[in-house]
Amino acid sequence: MVMNDAQTAAPATSPGAVPATPSASTPTTGRGPAPYAFVPGVTPELSPAGRRQMMFDSGIPEELHHQLGVLGISPLAAKMGIIFQEMTVARMVATMPVAGNEQNAGLLHGGAHLVLAETLGSIGAVLHTQGQKPVVGIEISATHHRGITGGLVRGTCTPIHLGGTLTTHEIVMTDEQGKRLSTAKITNMILDPSRR
């Protein structure tokens, strides 16, 4: 996930824990993001209100909206049904449905594990910078331990290293019974906006 300069609009309002829940007045589908019009090869063009609603539907608290770049949530993450449960520097948690993200044998696609991992690790790095600097992923790897054919996958991301230039996070994907499905590691580079 590449975060762009638009995320540098303002620092986080609170460096502490922020619950990732939409407001009571924000309608959600209860099954993941609303059915936005995703067309292959076309980035969705949302109004500011539509962008805000898509972030709420994805579980992103309003306090973090300004840190997440021009598109808010990654269109790929929204399309895959990733819903954030926790969003802090110390711990990022999100769920993703298996349905719609399978490979041809009916198992959750290995690349879907990596999309979930990179989404969590990259946003964790952005929160570490308080949205002040662009962040780009430079390395990601995963070990798949077992397959899954249905239900929800839960990704839990914790930092291994939070530096001024690099961050490294471990992301553990589990099934609804808590069995480990895969373990990923991502390293992100924090860029200096003055050198771009």
Stockholm file with secondary structure:
# STOCKHOLM 1.0

chainA/1-196         MVMNDAQTAAPATSPGAVPATPSASTPTTGRGPAPYAFVPGVTPELSPAGRRQMMFDSGIPEELHHQLGVLGISPLAAKMGIIFQEMTVARMVATMPVAGNEQNAGLLHGGAHLVLAETLGSIGAVLHTQGQKPVVGIEISATHHRGITGGLVRGTCTPIHLGGTLTTHEIVMTDEQGKRLSTAKITNMILDPSRR
#=GR chainA/1-196 SS CBCCGGGGGSCCSCSSCCBCCCCTTSCCCSSSSCCCCCBTTBCCCCCHHHHHHHHHHTTCCGGGGGGSCTTSSCHHHHHTTCEEEEECSSCEEEEEESTTCBCTTSSBCHHHHHHHHHHHHHHHHHHHTTTSSCEEEEEEEEEECCCCCSSEEEEEEEEEEECSSEEEEEEEEECTTCCEEEEEEEEEEECCGGGC
#=GC SS_cons         CBCCGGGGGSCCSCSSCCBCCCCTTSCCCSSSSCCCCCBTTBCCCCCHHHHHHHHHHTTCCGGGGGGSCTTSSCHHHHHTTCEEEEECSSCEEEEEESTTCBCTTSSBCHHHHHHHHHHHHHHHHHHHTTTSSCEEEEEEEEEECCCCCSSEEEEEEEEEEECSSEEEEEEEEECTTCCEEEEEEEEEEECCGGGC
//
